[in-house]
């Protein structure tokens, strides 16, 4: 009489969580193949003739020039403006703001 309930308990505690974990991994396996690409965020240049420009405020905290970055933004119909003050969140007339810094720098 005690053999069958102990097997159910063993199954419920050890085997069932492993089986549920295996099923969840199999179901979510297709989601791992997502890639980040620039076209998810920027409009290709041949399509942006009718798009209104986006104003972007940039705070350059690299200590060097970022002209290549600015040129890439302009080619995407993004109008960048370099901020002269560090508190760029207090300037509300932009569609977005970004702080450009070097790796390892906060």
PyMOL commands that set and color helices and strands:
alter all, ss='L'
color gray80, all
select helices_A, chain A and resi 2-27+29-33+38-40+45-47+67-74+88-90
alter helices_A, ss='H'
color red, helices_A
select strands_A, chain A and resi 54-60+78-82+96-100
alter strands_A, ss='S'
color yellow, strands_A
deselect
rebuild
show_as cartoon
